[in-house]
Amino acid sequence: MVAALHLTSPFMSGPAVLAVQKRLVALGYAPGALDSAYGPTVAAAVKAFQHDRKLEADGVVGPLTLAALKEKPAKATTAGPAATPAAAPTSRRLQGRSSPGERALTEAITHIGVKEKPTGSNKTAFGEWFGVNGVPWCNIFVSYCFQVGAATTICKGFKGAGAYPGKGSTYVPTNEAWLQAAGLWLGRTEPRPGDIAIFNWDGGRPDHIGIVEEYLGDGQFHAIEGNTAAGNDSNGGEVMRRLRKVSQVNGFGRVTG
């Protein structure tokens, strides 16, 4: 009999973990990279599954959870849009890391290619999860990734426009103000994977937000962003990997715990 799967240091690993990861993906949850390691992102996906199945949401795959995983697929309500985790180099680099930003990035990568439906509606599973749907959703996407992927609430306890207790924020200027007030603001510097990028296209109020995937050198980086497109940076309707410049941001924030 396979022992129950727990989040431990070092991570439990092996075929049993991989089987759970694959089953979670098939059911519409996002356990991160399929790396056979029972890390924080897998545990968070298990908790979401347990919550939806009205099991004790402890992140432990014991007999009851394992039996539920083997049942016929049911629509997931907490985990959001189903997506096959991208086998991206960043996902493999993040294996074993545990900061909230890095876990949120792992979550974000799994949703690359997700689009709003219908086109131009601003309606997504991220907005449905947040409870505010049909509105521009780049900040909602970042809030989702931190909450679901890292069990971390953006703007927690912060009083500002668009801040929702227990969910996060809908408004980029509020997110920037929270990062600054919380001592998480780095300014315009070389970012790390998992940092929050606050974009400003015209010098006014910040316009857009994303999660840094990788700093490429020479003032350029890749970011995973919601509600973007090649022809519409801030309201393009898709989750994408975008090539950006440090000169395009007000600065970066780093959520460390």
C-alpha positions as CSV (number, residue, x, y, z in Angstrom):
1,M,0.0,0.0,0.0
2,V,1.4,3.4,-0.9
3,A,1.9,5.7,2.0
4,A,-0.1,8.9,2.3
5,L,1.5,11.8,0.4
6,H,2.5,14.8,2.5
7,L,4.3,18.1,1.9
8,T,7.7,17.4,3.6
9,S,11.3,18.5,3.5
10,P,12.8,17.1,1.3
11,F,9.7,16.5,-0.9
12,M,8.2,13.1,-1.2
13,S,8.7,11.9,-4.8
14,G,8.2,9.0,-7.1
15,P,5.6,7.3,-9.4
16,A,2.8,7.7,-6.9
17,V,3.3,11.5,-6.8
18,L,3.4,11.7,-10.6
19,A,0.2,9.7,-10.9
20,V,-1.5,12.2,-8.5
21,Q,-0.2,15.2,-10.5
22,K,-1.5,13.7,-13.8
23,R,-4.9,13.0,-12.3
24,L,-5.2,16.5,-10.9
25,V,-4.5,17.9,-14.4
26,A,-7.1,15.6,-15.9
27,L,-9.6,16.9,-13.4
28,G,-8.9,20.5,-14.2
29,Y,-6.5,21.4,-11.4
30,A,-3.0,23.0,-11.7
31,P,-0.3,21.1,-9.7
32,G,2.6,22.8,-11.6
33,A,5.3,20.9,-13.4
34,L,4.9,17.1,-13.7
35,D,8.1,16.4,-11.9
36,S,7.1,13.6,-9.5
37,A,7.8,15.8,-6.5
38,Y,5.1,16.5,-3.9
39,G,5.9,20.2,-3.5
40,P,3.7,23.2,-2.4
41,T,2.0,23.7,-5.7
42,V,0.8,20.1,-5.7
43,A,-0.4,20.4,-2.1
44,A,-2.3,23.5,-3.0
45,A,-4.0,21.8,-6.0
46,V,-4.9,18.9,-3.7
47,K,-6.4,21.3,-1.2
48,A,-8.5,22.9,-3.9
49,F,-9.7,19.4,-5.0
50,Q,-10.4,18.4,-1.4
51,H,-12.4,21.6,-0.9
52,D,-14.5,20.9,-4.0
53,R,-15.2,17.3,-3.0
54,K,-16.1,18.4,0.6
55,L,-13.1,16.5,2.1
56,E,-10.8,17.9,4.8
57,A,-8.6,20.3,2.9
58,D,-5.3,19.4,4.5
59,G,-3.2,18.9,1.3
60,V,-2.6,15.3,2.3
61,V,-3.4,12.5,-0.2
62,G,-4.6,9.8,2.1
63,P,-7.1,6.9,1.4
64,L,-10.2,9.1,1.1
65,T,-8.6,11.7,-1.2
66,L,-7.0,9.0,-3.3
67,A,-10.3,7.3,-3.7
68,A,-11.9,10.6,-4.7
69,L,-9.2,11.2,-7.3
70,K,-9.9,7.9,-8.9
71,E,-13.6,8.7,-9.4
72,K,-15.0,9.9,-12.7
73,P,-14.0,13.5,-13.5
74,A,-16.2,16.2,-12.0
75,K,-16.2,19.9,-12.9
76,A,-13.7,21.8,-10.7
77,T,-14.9,25.1,-9.2
78,T,-11.9,26.3,-7.2
79,A,-9.0,25.6,-9.4
80,G,-10.2,27.7,-12.3
81,P,-9.6,26.9,-16.0
82,A,-8.2,23.5,-16.9
83,A,-4.9,23.7,-18.6
84,T,-2.0,21.3,-19.3
85,P,1.0,22.5,-17.4
86,A,3.6,23.9,-19.8
87,A,6.9,21.9,-19.8
88,A,8.7,25.2,-19.8
89,P,12.3,25.6,-18.8
90,T,11.2,27.9,-15.9
91,S,8.9,25.3,-14.5
92,R,11.9,22.9,-14.3
93,R,14.1,25.6,-12.8
94,L,11.5,26.3,-10.1
95,Q,11.5,22.7,-8.9
96,G,12.0,22.6,-5.2
97,R,11.7,26.4,-4.7
98,S,9.1,27.6,-2.3
99,S,8.7,31.4,-2.2
100,P,5.2,32.7,-2.9
101,G,6.3,34.5,-6.1
102,E,7.9,31.4,-7.5
103,R,4.9,29.2,-6.7
104,A,2.6,31.8,-8.2
105,L,4.8,31.8,-11.3
106,T,4.5,28.0,-11.6
107,E,0.7,28.4,-11.4
108,A,0.7,31.2,-14.0
109,I,2.7,29.1,-16.5
110,T,0.0,26.4,-16.5
111,H,-2.5,28.9,-17.9
112,I,-0.6,30.2,-20.9
113,G,-2.9,30.2,-23.9
114,V,-6.2,30.6,-21.9
115,K,-8.5,33.2,-23.5
116,E,-11.6,35.0,-22.3
117,K,-14.9,33.6,-23.6
118,P,-16.5,35.1,-25.6
119,T,-13.8,37.1,-27.2
120,G,-13.8,40.7,-26.1
121,S,-16.1,40.0,-23.1
122,N,-13.4,40.1,-20.3
123,K,-15.1,37.0,-19.0
124,T,-12.8,34.3,-17.6
125,A,-12.7,31.5,-15.1
126,F,-10.3,33.8,-13.1
127,G,-13.0,36.5,-12.8
128,E,-15.6,33.9,-11.9
129,W,-13.3,32.7,-9.1
130,F,-12.7,36.2,-8.0
131,G,-16.4,37.1,-7.9
132,V,-15.9,40.1,-10.3
133,N,-16.2,38.9,-13.9
134,G,-16.5,40.7,-17.2
135,V,-14.0,43.4,-16.2
136,P,-10.3,43.9,-17.2
137,W,-8.6,41.1,-15.5
138,C,-4.8,41.3,-15.5
139,N,-4.6,42.0,-11.8
140,I,-7.3,39.4,-11.1
141,F,-5.1,36.9,-12.9
142,V,-2.1,37.8,-10.7
143,S,-4.3,37.6,-7.6
144,Y,-5.5,34.2,-8.7
145,C,-2.0,32.8,-9.2
146,F,-0.8,34.0,-5.8
147,Q,-3.9,32.7,-4.0
148,V,-4.3,29.3,-5.8
149,G,-0.6,28.7,-6.5
150,A,0.9,30.1,-3.3
151,A,-1.9,30.4,-0.8
152,T,-1.0,34.1,-0.6
153,T,-3.5,37.0,-0.8
154,I,-2.4,40.0,-2.7
155,C,-3.2,43.3,-0.8
156,K,-4.1,41.4,2.3
157,G,-5.4,43.8,4.9
158,F,-4.8,46.8,2.6
159,K,-7.5,49.5,2.3
160,G,-7.5,50.6,-1.3
161,A,-9.7,50.8,-4.4
162,G,-10.2,47.3,-5.9
163,A,-8.9,45.4,-2.9
164,Y,-11.1,42.4,-2.0
165,P,-10.5,40.6,1.3
166,G,-9.6,37.0,0.8
167,K,-9.1,37.3,-3.0
168,G,-6.7,40.0,-3.9
169,S,-7.0,43.1,-6.1
170,T,-8.5,44.2,-9.4
171,Y,-6.6,47.6,-9.6
172,V,-2.9,47.9,-10.5
173,P,-2.3,51.2,-8.7
174,T,-3.6,49.6,-5.5
175,N,-1.3,46.6,-6.0
176,E,1.7,49.0,-6.4
177,A,0.7,51.0,-3.3
178,W,0.4,47.8,-1.3
179,L,3.8,46.5,-2.4
180,Q,5.3,49.9,-1.4
181,A,3.5,50.1,2.0
182,A,4.3,46.5,2.9
183,G,8.1,47.0,2.2
184,L,8.0,44.6,-0.7
185,W,8.8,47.2,-3.4
186,L,12.2,46.8,-5.2
187,G,11.9,49.6,-7.7
188,R,13.3,49.4,-11.2
189,T,16.0,46.8,-10.9
190,E,17.0,43.4,-12.3
191,P,14.0,41.1,-11.4
192,R,13.9,37.5,-10.3
193,P,11.5,34.8,-11.2
194,G,8.2,35.3,-9.3
195,D,8.6,39.1,-8.9
196,I,5.5,41.2,-9.7
197,A,6.1,43.6,-12.6
198,I,4.1,46.9,-12.5
199,F,3.9,48.2,-16.1
200,N,3.4,51.9,-17.1
201,W,3.1,52.6,-20.8
202,D,2.6,56.4,-20.7
203,G,4.0,57.8,-17.5
204,G,0.7,58.3,-15.8
205,R,-0.9,55.7,-13.5
206,P,0.4,52.2,-13.8
207,D,-1.5,50.3,-16.5
208,H,-0.8,46.6,-16.3
209,I,0.7,43.8,-14.2
210,G,2.5,40.5,-14.7
211,I,4.7,37.9,-13.0
212,V,8.4,37.8,-14.0
213,E,9.4,34.5,-15.5
214,E,13.1,35.2,-16.3
215,Y,15.5,38.1,-16.5
216,L,17.3,37.9,-19.9
217,G,19.9,40.5,-19.4
218,D,20.3,43.8,-21.3
219,G,17.3,45.2,-19.6
220,Q,14.9,42.6,-20.9
221,F,12.8,39.9,-19.2
222,H,9.9,37.5,-19.9
223,A,6.7,37.9,-17.9
224,I,3.5,35.8,-17.7
225,E,0.6,38.1,-18.0
226,G,-3.2,37.9,-18.1
227,N,-5.4,39.9,-20.4
228,T,-2.7,40.8,-22.9
229,A,-2.0,40.4,-26.7
230,A,0.6,41.5,-29.2
231,G,-1.7,44.3,-30.4
232,N,-3.2,45.2,-27.0
233,D,-0.8,45.0,-24.1
234,S,-3.3,45.7,-21.3
235,N,-6.6,44.3,-22.5
236,G,-5.9,41.7,-25.1
237,G,-7.9,38.8,-23.7
238,E,-5.3,36.1,-23.3
239,V,-2.7,34.7,-20.9
240,M,0.7,35.0,-22.6
241,R,4.4,34.9,-22.2
242,R,5.6,38.4,-23.2
243,L,9.0,39.9,-23.8
244,R,9.3,43.1,-21.8
245,K,11.8,45.8,-21.0
246,V,12.8,47.0,-17.5
247,S,12.2,50.6,-18.9
248,Q,8.5,49.7,-19.3
249,V,7.9,49.2,-15.6
250,N,7.5,51.6,-12.6
251,G,9.3,48.8,-10.7
252,F,9.0,45.3,-9.3
253,G,7.7,43.9,-6.0
254,R,8.8,40.7,-4.4
255,V,6.4,38.8,-2.1
256,T,8.5,36.7,0.2
257,G,6.1,35.3,2.7
